[in-house]
Amino acid sequence: MPLDARRRLLDWGWLSHIDPEIAGRFLDLATMRSVPEGAVVYQAGADGGEMFGVLSGQVVMWHGHGSTDAQFVHMFRAGHWFGWAPILAGERRRHQCVARTDCELVVIPRANLRSFLAQDPEHWHALASLVDIQGQQSELGGLDLMRRSQEGRLVATVLRFAGCRLGDAPDGPPWNVALTQLEIAEAANMSRNAASRLLVKLEKEGLVTLHYRHLSVLDAGRLRERLTF
């Protein structure tokens, strides 16, 4: 793995919160993979054979098998790690992940991850911190969807997809969100018309810019000020 890629991953997200020596040993197991826009990273029902980290780009997760009733769940972006749970549980994939943009991913094969965890109990503690971080993020996402204010739900959802819900992500500003207004509306549990009206309002205030099939967050800090937690 290129040195600059290692440094970026060590400075972002989960790996920046654990012992640097353990983080370095973990990245020694990794290879790089380029995934083009629209390509499937893995299918629901597939064998859980690899763990992934996002170096650049955006990956979307869907619950289901790609059918018309599949539900959008989350977006992964720089610094996010995913795909580890089926490896630990010995289960098949429950979600489908698709590259929404061209992506550079870090790949940890299942055998490498299991060998890494078997070497030292501290390696398990490091992985447990990832579980805890993502659990807190999921809890916050659930609380955000319980907001009575439509604007609050929308702002929180946009910030989550931009990677800026609790602080500014390292891949901006601006922070591109490669989702349509309809997808953002559905994720915020509101109609497309209501979401579009609020997004236009935020654009007039200079907080976001709307594009065809995506948007850019210009000032994540001011958006977070709209939220009470």
PyMOL commands that set and color helices and strands:
alter all, ss='L'
color gray80, all
select helices_A, chain A and resi 3-11+13-17+20-27+85-89+110-119+121-144+150-161+181-187+192-204+220-224
alter helices_A, ss='H'
color red, helices_A
select strands_A, chain A and resi 31-35+40-42+50-56+59-63+71-76+81-82+95-99+103-109+175-177+208-211+214-217
alter strands_A, ss='S'
color yellow, strands_A
deselect
rebuild
show_as cartoon
